[in-house]
Amino acid sequence: MAAQDLIFGVVADDLTGGVEIASLLVAGGVPTEFRIGVQHGEPEFDAAAAVVALKSRVAPVAEAKESAAEAANWLRRRNPRQTFFKYCATFDSTPEGNIGCCTDLMKEIVGAERVIFCPSFPEKERTVYNGHLFVGRDLVSESPKRHDPLTPMTEPDLVKVLQPQTRHGIGVLPWKAVSSGAKAMARIVEELVDSGRPYIIADAICDADLEALAEFTADWPLVTGNSTIAACFPAIWRRRGLLDGHPAPKRLGPLRGPGAVLAGSCAEQTISQLEEFRKAGRPVLRIDLREALSGEDPAAQALAWTENHMGEGEFAIATSAEVSAVNELQERMGRRAAADLAESVLARIAVGLVERGLGRLVVAGGETSGAVVNALGISRLAVGPQKRGSIPIAQGDLGRPFGLCLKSGKLGPDDIFADRLQAMEKGEI
């Protein structure tokens, strides 16, 4: 392989997912470049893999397609051996998009004849069986995901979820074939492609299934799914000698300075994490966004509140709310406008905190993370390795090193906020 070629080029539909897949690649010993947003100029960097994290998951379809195509074409300048489209384990999307429509474009760009869709994350009990998505024992439509304010998942059959988003036919690679090995999978895939169904939802209920699917698709030009199947590729590349000559990823150092949490996710897990943070004795400010409709300035009020806390340890500011409050705000403003309000408030707070000397920041929520990082003007991150059962940390450049942990609202143990702030301070993973 030529020195300038990439082994792996990733387009992620949100920032937290992009950081997650980058951290798993780094943990697998793969030097990985991480960029945020659509890139311009030549992709000049020394790495075996590159991740471009977009904010396209809930963007208007035309905008999502444009950014996905630009990211994929930018990566193609480095001739990646394989392109990967990363989305959420719960297949977050709507009938309009944006998984199917973005995959359609990438399929054309890389010249793929067939594409696998593998969202499963068995460790977090997100699994696919008979083409249906489960969260634990429940279908996704019976899980809290059905209440997601932006991408409510009310249909568990992923064929039905994906079909309105794409012009291509869709089939299922059943667990019986996945668990039987490459020959069984190849037979089913050929039958599906020959019958006009090149988009293939893969069943996977355990890590062994992901490993089998990764081995099976390691030479496919385009693979899509969650970060967990991507985490299986480094071992394959190493076995094939593709990583020979690449240096080990660099370690992140410790960071000092005040630490804070900004939470915009309304996921039940984030609500629990905020409560755990509060019970541990750390101050938590809950912002009621409904007050902004009456002329209040919640960002300015929150920054005034922090004046008494910046030098006294870590604190949290949250727009996270229970389902009833979210529904009320959406009824008054509309779903997208309500989300935009939450993101803009937290982004303004982030900028104000950095101006006041903040050194470490945990952000809960994929869309919130994108808004915050964009407001801070960060377009490149050094990402640390994934620690099993936790959330990775990263560092950006604000004229000084700045610590970040960008967390999906649904993930992480209850004590994740304090744990990640301390990890940044100590230089741990």
C-alpha positions as CSV (number, residue, x, y, z in Angstrom):
1,M,0.0,0.0,0.0
2,A,1.3,3.4,-0.9
3,A,2.4,5.6,2.0
4,Q,-0.1,8.3,1.2
5,D,-3.1,5.9,1.1
6,L,-5.5,5.5,4.0
7,I,-6.6,2.1,5.3
8,F,-9.9,3.5,6.6
9,G,-11.9,6.6,5.9
10,V,-14.8,7.3,8.2
11,V,-17.8,9.7,7.8
12,A,-19.7,10.0,11.1
13,D,-23.2,11.5,11.2
14,D,-22.5,13.2,14.6
15,L,-19.7,14.4,16.7
16,T,-20.0,12.0,19.6
17,G,-20.2,9.0,17.3
18,G,-17.1,10.2,15.4
19,V,-15.1,10.5,18.6
20,E,-16.3,7.1,19.7
21,I,-15.1,5.3,16.5
22,A,-11.8,7.3,16.5
23,S,-11.2,6.2,20.1
24,L,-11.8,2.6,19.3
25,L,-9.4,2.7,16.3
26,V,-6.8,4.4,18.6
27,A,-7.3,1.7,21.2
28,G,-6.7,-0.8,18.4
29,G,-3.3,0.8,17.8
30,V,-4.3,2.7,14.7
31,P,-3.0,6.3,14.3
32,T,-6.2,8.2,13.5
33,E,-6.7,11.8,12.3
34,F,-9.9,13.4,13.6
35,R,-11.6,16.3,11.8
36,I,-14.9,18.1,12.6
37,G,-17.2,19.3,9.8
38,V,-16.7,19.6,6.1
39,Q,-13.0,20.0,5.3
40,H,-11.3,22.1,2.6
41,G,-7.9,21.8,1.1
42,E,-5.8,18.7,0.8
43,P,-6.1,16.0,3.5
44,E,-2.4,16.2,4.5
45,F,-1.7,14.3,7.7
46,D,0.3,11.2,8.8
47,A,-2.3,8.6,9.8
48,A,-3.6,5.2,8.9
49,A,-7.2,6.2,9.4
50,A,-9.2,9.4,9.3
51,V,-12.6,10.3,10.7
52,V,-14.7,13.3,9.6
53,A,-17.5,14.0,12.1
54,L,-20.5,15.9,10.7
55,K,-23.6,17.3,12.2
56,S,-25.9,15.6,9.7
57,R,-28.0,13.2,11.7
58,V,-31.0,15.5,12.0
59,A,-30.0,18.1,9.4
60,P,-32.4,18.8,6.5
61,V,-31.9,16.0,3.9
62,A,-30.3,18.2,1.2
63,E,-27.8,19.6,3.8
64,A,-27.0,16.1,5.1
65,K,-26.4,14.8,1.6
66,E,-24.2,17.7,0.6
67,S,-22.0,17.4,3.7
68,A,-21.8,13.6,3.5
69,A,-20.7,13.8,-0.1
70,E,-18.1,16.5,0.6
71,A,-16.7,14.5,3.5
72,A,-16.5,11.2,1.5
73,N,-14.9,13.0,-1.5
74,W,-12.4,14.7,0.7
75,L,-11.4,11.3,2.2
76,R,-11.2,9.8,-1.3
77,R,-8.3,12.1,-2.1
78,R,-6.3,9.8,0.2
79,N,-7.6,6.7,-1.6
80,P,-8.9,4.8,1.5
81,R,-8.9,1.1,1.2
82,Q,-12.4,1.1,2.8
83,T,-15.0,3.8,3.6
84,F,-17.2,3.6,6.6
85,F,-20.4,5.5,7.4
86,K,-20.9,5.7,11.1
87,Y,-24.4,6.2,12.7
88,C,-26.0,5.4,16.0
89,A,-26.6,1.9,17.5
90,T,-30.3,2.8,17.7
91,F,-30.3,3.7,13.9
92,D,-31.4,7.3,14.8
93,S,-33.2,8.6,11.7
94,T,-36.6,9.7,10.3
95,P,-38.5,8.6,7.2
96,E,-36.8,11.5,5.4
97,G,-33.3,10.4,6.3
98,N,-30.5,10.7,6.9
99,I,-29.0,7.2,6.9
100,G,-30.3,5.9,3.5
101,C,-29.9,9.1,1.5
102,C,-26.3,9.6,2.7
103,T,-25.4,5.9,2.0
104,D,-26.8,6.3,-1.5
105,L,-24.3,9.0,-2.2
106,M,-21.3,7.2,-0.7
107,K,-22.2,4.1,-2.6
108,E,-21.8,6.0,-5.8
109,I,-18.7,7.8,-4.7
110,V,-16.8,4.7,-3.8
111,G,-18.3,2.4,-6.5
112,A,-19.8,-0.2,-4.1
113,E,-22.1,-2.9,-5.4
114,R,-23.4,-3.9,-2.0
115,V,-23.5,-2.3,1.4
116,I,-23.9,-3.8,4.9
117,F,-25.8,-2.1,7.7
118,C,-24.7,-3.2,11.1
119,P,-25.8,-0.9,14.0
120,S,-25.5,-3.6,16.8
121,F,-23.7,-2.7,20.0
122,P,-24.1,-6.0,22.1
123,E,-22.2,-4.6,25.1
124,K,-24.9,-1.9,25.5
125,E,-27.7,-4.4,24.6
126,R,-28.4,-2.8,21.2
127,T,-28.9,-5.9,19.0
128,V,-30.5,-6.8,15.7
129,Y,-32.3,-10.1,15.1
130,N,-34.5,-10.9,12.1
131,G,-33.8,-7.3,11.0
132,H,-35.5,-6.0,14.1
133,L,-33.7,-3.6,16.5
134,F,-33.8,-4.4,20.2
135,V,-32.7,-2.4,23.2
136,G,-32.2,-5.0,25.9
137,R,-35.2,-7.3,25.8
138,D,-37.5,-4.7,24.2
139,L,-38.0,-3.7,20.6
140,V,-36.6,-0.2,20.1
141,S,-40.2,1.0,19.7
142,E,-40.9,-0.1,23.3
143,S,-37.8,1.5,24.7
144,P,-37.2,5.1,25.8
145,K,-36.0,5.8,22.2
146,R,-39.6,6.1,21.2
147,H,-39.6,9.4,23.0
148,D,-36.5,10.9,21.4
149,P,-37.2,14.5,20.7
150,L,-35.5,14.5,17.3
151,T,-35.5,10.9,16.1
152,P,-38.3,9.0,17.8
153,M,-37.8,5.3,17.0
154,T,-41.3,3.9,16.8
155,E,-40.7,1.2,14.2
156,P,-38.4,-1.8,15.1
157,D,-38.2,-3.3,11.6
158,L,-35.1,-1.7,10.1
159,V,-36.1,-2.7,6.6
160,K,-39.2,-0.5,7.1
161,V,-37.2,2.2,8.7
162,L,-34.6,2.4,6.0
163,Q,-36.7,1.8,2.9
164,P,-38.3,5.3,2.8
165,Q,-34.8,6.8,2.9
166,T,-33.3,5.1,-0.1
167,R,-34.0,4.1,-3.7
168,H,-32.3,0.8,-3.3
169,G,-33.8,-2.5,-2.3
170,I,-33.2,-3.8,1.2
171,G,-32.7,-7.3,2.6
172,V,-31.7,-9.0,5.8
173,L,-28.6,-11.2,6.5
174,P,-30.1,-13.4,9.2
175,W,-28.4,-14.5,12.4
176,K,-28.4,-18.2,11.3
177,A,-26.1,-17.2,8.3
178,V,-23.9,-14.8,10.3
179,S,-23.3,-17.5,13.0
180,S,-22.7,-20.2,10.3
181,G,-19.7,-18.4,8.7
182,A,-18.5,-16.7,5.6
183,K,-19.9,-19.3,3.1
184,A,-23.4,-19.0,4.5
185,M,-23.2,-15.3,4.5
186,A,-21.9,-15.1,1.0
187,R,-24.7,-17.3,-0.3
188,I,-27.4,-15.1,1.3
189,V,-25.7,-11.8,0.2
190,E,-25.4,-13.0,-3.5
191,E,-29.1,-14.0,-3.4
192,L,-30.1,-10.6,-2.1
193,V,-27.9,-8.6,-4.5
194,D,-29.2,-10.7,-7.5
195,S,-32.8,-10.0,-6.4
196,G,-32.2,-6.2,-6.4
197,R,-31.6,-5.8,-2.7
198,P,-28.0,-4.5,-2.4
199,Y,-28.6,-2.9,1.0
200,I,-28.3,-5.6,3.7
201,I,-29.4,-5.3,7.3
202,A,-27.1,-7.6,9.3
203,D,-28.3,-9.5,12.3
204,A,-25.8,-9.4,15.2
205,I,-26.5,-10.3,18.9
206,C,-23.0,-10.8,20.3
207,D,-19.4,-9.7,19.8
208,A,-18.6,-12.9,17.9
209,D,-21.2,-11.9,15.3
210,L,-19.5,-8.5,14.8
211,E,-16.1,-10.2,14.4
212,A,-17.6,-12.5,11.8
213,L,-19.2,-9.7,9.9
214,A,-16.0,-7.6,10.0
215,E,-14.0,-10.5,8.6
216,F,-16.6,-11.0,5.9
217,T,-16.8,-7.4,4.8
218,A,-13.1,-6.4,5.4
219,D,-12.6,-6.0,1.6
220,W,-15.9,-4.3,0.8
221,P,-15.5,-0.7,-0.4
222,L,-18.3,0.6,1.8
223,V,-19.5,-0.6,5.2
224,T,-22.0,1.2,7.4
225,G,-22.9,0.8,11.1
226,N,-22.0,1.5,14.6
227,S,-18.5,1.9,15.9
228,T,-18.5,-1.7,17.3
229,I,-18.0,-3.5,14.0
230,A,-15.4,-0.9,13.0
231,A,-13.5,-1.8,16.2
232,C,-13.0,-5.3,14.8
233,F,-11.1,-4.2,11.8
234,P,-7.7,-3.2,13.3
235,A,-6.9,-6.8,14.3
236,I,-7.7,-7.9,10.7
237,W,-5.4,-5.1,9.3
238,R,-2.6,-6.0,11.7
239,R,-2.9,-9.7,10.7
240,R,-2.6,-8.8,7.1
241,G,0.4,-6.5,7.6
242,L,-1.5,-3.3,6.7
243,L,-0.4,-1.5,9.8
244,D,3.3,-2.2,9.3
245,G,5.3,1.0,9.3
246,H,2.6,3.0,11.0
247,P,3.6,4.5,14.4
248,A,1.6,3.9,17.6
249,P,-1.0,6.6,18.4
250,K,0.2,9.4,20.7
251,R,-0.9,9.5,24.3
252,L,-2.8,12.5,25.6
253,G,-1.3,14.4,28.5
254,P,-2.9,15.8,31.7
255,L,-4.8,19.1,31.7
256,R,-5.4,21.5,34.5
257,G,-8.0,24.3,34.9
258,P,-11.6,24.4,36.0
259,G,-13.9,21.7,34.8
260,A,-17.6,21.7,33.9
261,V,-20.4,19.6,32.4
262,L,-22.9,20.9,29.8
263,A,-25.9,18.6,29.2
264,G,-28.4,19.0,26.4
265,S,-29.5,15.4,26.0
266,C,-32.9,14.5,27.4
267,A,-32.0,10.8,27.5
268,E,-32.9,9.0,30.8
269,Q,-29.3,8.1,31.3
270,T,-28.2,11.7,31.1
271,I,-30.9,12.6,33.7
272,S,-29.5,9.9,36.0
273,Q,-25.9,11.1,35.5
274,L,-26.8,14.7,36.4
275,E,-28.5,13.4,39.6
276,E,-25.5,11.4,40.5
277,F,-23.3,14.4,39.9
278,R,-25.5,16.5,42.2
279,K,-25.7,13.8,44.9
280,A,-21.9,13.8,45.0
281,G,-21.9,17.4,46.2
282,R,-21.3,19.2,42.9
283,P,-23.6,22.1,42.0
284,V,-26.0,21.6,39.1
285,L,-27.9,24.4,37.4
286,R,-31.0,23.3,35.5
287,I,-32.2,25.7,32.8
288,D,-35.9,25.8,32.0
289,L,-35.9,26.8,28.3
290,R,-39.5,27.8,28.5
291,E,-38.4,30.9,30.3
292,A,-36.5,32.0,27.2
293,L,-39.9,32.4,25.5
294,S,-40.8,35.2,27.9
295,G,-37.7,37.2,27.1
296,E,-35.2,35.8,29.6
297,D,-31.6,35.2,28.6
298,P,-30.8,31.8,30.1
299,A,-27.2,31.8,28.8
300,A,-26.3,35.1,30.5
301,Q,-28.0,34.0,33.7
302,A,-26.1,30.7,33.7
303,L,-22.8,32.5,33.2
304,A,-23.6,34.8,36.1
305,W,-24.3,31.7,38.2
306,T,-20.9,30.3,37.4
307,E,-19.0,33.3,38.8
308,N,-19.5,31.7,42.2
309,H,-18.4,28.2,41.1
310,M,-15.5,28.5,38.6
311,G,-12.9,28.4,41.4
312,E,-14.6,26.0,43.7
313,G,-14.5,22.7,41.8
314,E,-16.6,21.2,39.1
315,F,-20.2,22.0,38.2
316,A,-22.9,21.2,35.6
317,I,-25.3,23.2,33.6
318,A,-28.2,21.4,31.9
319,T,-31.1,22.0,29.6
320,S,-32.0,18.3,29.9
321,A,-35.6,17.9,30.9
322,E,-38.2,15.3,31.5
323,V,-40.5,14.1,28.6
324,S,-43.4,16.3,29.6
325,A,-41.4,19.5,29.7
326,V,-39.8,18.7,26.3
327,N,-43.2,18.0,24.8
328,E,-44.5,21.3,26.0
329,L,-41.6,23.3,24.6
330,Q,-41.9,21.4,21.3
331,E,-45.7,22.2,21.1
332,R,-45.0,25.9,21.6
333,M,-41.9,26.2,19.3
334,G,-41.8,23.1,17.0
335,R,-39.3,20.2,17.4
336,R,-36.4,21.6,15.4
337,A,-36.7,25.2,16.9
338,A,-36.8,23.8,20.4
339,A,-33.6,21.7,19.8
340,D,-31.9,24.7,18.2
341,L,-32.7,26.9,21.2
342,A,-31.2,24.3,23.6
343,E,-28.0,24.0,21.5
344,S,-27.6,27.8,21.0
345,V,-27.9,28.4,24.8
346,L,-25.4,25.8,25.7
347,A,-23.0,26.8,23.0
348,R,-23.1,30.4,24.2
349,I,-22.4,29.2,27.7
350,A,-19.5,27.1,26.5
351,V,-17.9,30.1,24.8
352,G,-18.4,32.2,28.0
353,L,-16.8,29.5,30.2
354,V,-13.8,29.2,28.0
355,E,-13.3,33.0,28.1
356,R,-13.4,32.7,31.9
357,G,-10.6,30.1,31.9
358,L,-12.4,26.7,31.7
359,G,-9.9,23.9,31.0
360,R,-11.9,20.7,30.9
361,L,-15.4,20.2,29.6
362,V,-17.8,17.2,29.4
363,V,-20.7,17.6,26.9
364,A,-23.7,15.3,27.0
365,G,-25.7,14.9,23.8
366,G,-24.5,14.4,20.2
367,E,-26.3,17.5,18.8
368,T,-25.2,19.6,21.8
369,S,-21.6,18.5,21.3
370,G,-21.6,19.6,17.7
371,A,-23.0,23.0,18.6
372,V,-20.5,23.5,21.4
373,V,-17.5,22.5,19.4
374,N,-18.6,24.6,16.4
375,A,-19.1,27.6,18.7
376,L,-15.6,27.2,20.1
377,G,-14.1,27.0,16.6
378,I,-12.5,23.6,17.0
379,S,-12.1,21.7,13.8
380,R,-9.5,19.1,14.8
381,L,-9.1,16.9,17.9
382,A,-6.5,14.5,19.3
383,V,-8.6,11.6,20.5
384,G,-7.6,9.2,23.3
385,P,-8.2,5.5,23.3
386,Q,-11.5,4.0,24.3
387,K,-11.7,2.5,27.8
388,R,-14.1,-0.4,28.0
389,G,-17.4,0.7,29.7
390,S,-16.5,4.4,29.6
391,I,-16.4,7.4,27.2
392,P,-13.2,8.6,25.5
393,I,-11.6,11.9,26.1
394,A,-10.0,14.3,23.6
395,Q,-8.0,17.5,23.4
396,G,-8.5,20.5,21.2
397,D,-6.4,23.6,20.5
398,L,-7.8,26.9,21.7
399,G,-4.4,28.6,21.8
400,R,-3.9,26.3,24.8
401,P,-4.7,22.6,25.2
402,F,-8.4,22.1,26.0
403,G,-9.9,18.9,27.4
404,L,-13.1,17.5,26.0
405,C,-15.3,14.5,26.6
406,L,-18.2,14.4,24.1
407,K,-20.8,11.9,25.2
408,S,-23.9,10.5,23.6
409,G,-26.8,11.1,25.9
410,K,-27.7,7.4,26.1
411,L,-24.2,6.1,27.1
412,G,-22.0,6.0,30.2
413,P,-22.4,4.9,33.8
414,D,-24.1,7.2,36.4
415,D,-20.7,8.6,37.6
416,I,-19.4,9.4,34.2
417,F,-19.2,13.2,34.6
418,A,-16.9,13.3,37.6
419,D,-14.9,10.3,36.3
420,R,-14.1,11.9,32.9
421,L,-13.3,15.3,34.4
422,Q,-10.8,13.6,36.7
423,A,-9.4,11.5,33.8
424,M,-8.6,14.7,31.8
425,E,-6.9,16.2,34.9
426,K,-4.7,13.1,35.4
427,G,-4.0,12.3,31.8
428,E,-5.7,8.9,32.1
429,I,-7.9,7.1,29.5
